[in-house]
Amino acid sequence: MCGLSGEIRLDGGRPDIAAVERMTDRLAPRGPDGRGLWSQGPVALGHRRLKIIDLSECGAQPMTDPGARLTGVFNGCVYNYRELRDELHALGHRFFSHSDTEVVLKAYQQWGAGCVDRFHGMFAFVIVEQDTGRVVLARDRLGIKPFYLSATSERLRFASSLPALLAAGGVDTSLDPVALHQYLSWHATVVAPRTVLNGVRKLPPATVRVVEPDGTQHDRRYWHPLHTRRPAYADLTADDWTDAVLDALRTAVRRRMVADVPVGVLLSGGLDSSLIVALLADEGQRDLATFSVGFESEGDEDGDEFHYSDLVARHFDTRHHQLMVPSDRVAGALDDAVRAMSEPMMSHDVVAFHLLSEQVAKEVKVVQSGQGADEVFAGYDWYPAMAGAPRERAAQAYIDAYADRSHADMAHVLRPEMLPGRDTSAEFIREHMAQDGADTALDAQLRLDTLVMMIDDPVKRVDNMTMDWGLEARVPFLDHELVELAAACPPELKLADGGKGVLKAAGRRVLPREVVDRPKGYFPVPAIRHMAGPVLQRVRDTMTAPEARNRGVFREDYVERLLAEPDAHRTRRGANALWQIALLETWLQIHGIR
């Protein structure tokens, strides 16, 4: 788990080593344990290391395999690296380290770019073929590890965070109107390859991009699970599906214990994180460190779920840690959380995750987290309404349930020059829903959430907030084999029991019933949701700053209405509209974008 950066010259020139150094230094929080640079010909690579596997200097990066004439940088973890190492050793490869990074290099030497098909894990990597000059970029199936790009006709730069690219300089920081439309439509989600900045793009998940010495590039998407019923599962009963899901999750959790340092768990007290704790206990894990965060109540809304996290911690005898955050600390913590964001993210729990990660990183370097279960197993309350739509109306049902505002409403929010001439966000959803490989409306909707929306909201949020403190978060519900199994599971089993039915059935076999049958909880930060005192003042300062007025993104009358009644205006999905626009403007100001 680290941070990578680099530059490829496309015009025959030499890379800007100083720019790569600036990117590498900006990534220091992601990798506080080591720093490295490498350059040859038109390519330069930078790396910041967080020591998780092979703690010796043999695992340092950029890593060069002299025999294979390959150099690479790697961010993430290949959980099956030991099995792959044994396989490669049997094929004649010899190793100089015990790191998964070297396994990635040897796997590329043996199988070429197809090596990604063999990896179980989360990763972003760049490999340079020294003899040919070819450069290969790759990202894991579910985009758990970030990969940002900034391109001109002369060069291609890449980094594990968008702010690192900004540190290099030369980035077009004008706003992308299509991305802004997505941000305001989809609860601040901007999907790959776009970001809110015209000059920065993302390598899509499950993608290998090959950059040839002459500058030509081509992509291969190497994973696209079918959301259809499969003949191999035709005879499975509901109990059989519960067995299969529980076994797959057990395997996913076990895989994510691979480390040369202790692994803890972020325990919210909900079903998903509690299942992780229960399965680790079943695996014989003792003295497991668990961590929970809560906030002071505001507006009659509770800010913690300690009752449930304490129950789970006691039941499985974990070494539990609680963090209670007073409301007056939220406003001060907000700037630090926004500074850690590679892209603006409005969900309240960004602050929670950032504050929690600060404390957790003092105890452990690796945690497992429950993100992804709601998208994979249909846990949100809008899924039943969407599921009732005919397959041909899947897109409209999704738009009706998911969109924060309509294209027509957007005209009252954005200045005319920032508004696309057509509803580009709805077009994206319709195009995705029309693709083959999904049997029912719910299958198509879950495919969109799992393969697109989730990656640039909760997944990105967890990575950004934890890695800002040098903490590696692993997400077993996004094990690609578990995701494939869930995609094949009949929709009615996922929708049962108010959502996540098959997962709740699995939970009842290993958890106290009170944890499984509780009302669904969220990660509330009441001081933000209700725009409490110091948070509201921070928002006012942001929206009335000269930078905001000069930028001219939002209509002045709209901003004035929101500031006059900060807790009264909600999007169709119930989000605070003022918070949504203020978060974007705050992010732009904190990152020095004018």
Secondary structure, DSSP 8 states (H G I E B T S, - for coil): -EEEEEEEESSS----HHHHHHHHHHTGGG-BTEEEEEEETTEEEEEEE---S--SGGG-SSEEETTTTEEEEEEEEETTHHHHHHHHHHTT---S---HHHHHHHHHHHHGGGGGGG--EEEEEEEEETTT--EEEEE-TT--S--EEEE-SSEEEEESSHHHHHHH------B-HHHHHHHHHTTT---TT--SBTT-EE--TTEEEEE-TTS-EEEEE-----BS--GGGTT--HHHHHHHHHHHHHHHHHHTT--SS-EEEE--SSHHHHHHHHHHHHTT--S-EEEEEEE--BTTB----HHHHHHHHHHTT-EEEEEEE-HHHHHHHHHHHHHH-SS----THHHHHHHHHHHHTTT-SEEE--TTHHHHHT-STTHHHHHTS-GGGHHHHHHHHH-SS-HHHHTTTB-GGGS-SS-HHHHHHHHHHTSSSB-SHHHHHHHHIIIIITIIIIIHHHHHHHHTTT-EEE-GGG-HHHHHHHHHS-HHHHHGGGS-HHHHHHHTTTS-HHHHSS-------HHHHTT-HHHHHHHHHHHTSHHHHHH--B-HHHHHHHHHSTTT-B-TTS-BHHHHHHHHHHHHHHTT--
